[in-house]
Every structure is written in C-alpha cells, then in structure tokens.
Amino acid sequence: MPVFGYLAIPTKGAIATLCDDLRSIPYCEIIPADNRDILVLVTDTPDDPTEIALQQQLKGLSSLQSLSMTFGQNDEQQPESE
C-alpha cells in the first residue's frame, strides 16, 4: 500500500481550483496550509499500478505548478536479497 506525502503548490491564483481538483481524485487527501499558499497532499493507494495511474493524473493538473515529495512508504513485501 503506497503512501506518499507532498507539498502541492498551485499555479498563480488557482488555489481553489487545485483544492477542487485534488478533492475529486480518489486516494487523495489535502490539508490547506494556514497561509493558503500551499497544500499538503497525502496519497494512499492500494497497489503500485494504481499509484502509477494516480501520478499520471496529478501530472496532468493545470492548476498544479509544483509537487514536492516529503514522505514515501510502500508496505508491500519486497523480495529478500541473496
């Protein structure tokens, strides 16, 4: 289950649009900053293919200027190295 945290910076004047855009996307939760200039975005997807699709959807948002990862964790079991 991939979980990621980001700082999301909207394009100029598009904070409300970015909030609406992100709220409409499954697996996304937003927390507006007190100053309203940035958002904290937390994503929690069930598997890697869903995470990849979500990343593509986020890249296509015209209201999003920048997305900076602050945390990432994938709880899926990784094969043990020899």
Number of C-alpha atoms within 10 A of each C-alpha: 15 16 17 18 20 18 20 25 20 22 16 10 10 16 20 11 16 23 21 13 15 21 14 11 13 11 16 16 17 19 14 15 11 8 7 11 15 18 23 18 22 20 19 19 19 13 14 13 10 15 19 12 11 18 12 11 12 16 12 9 15 13 21 21 14 13 17 12 13 12 11 12 11 15 9 11 7 7 6 5 4 3
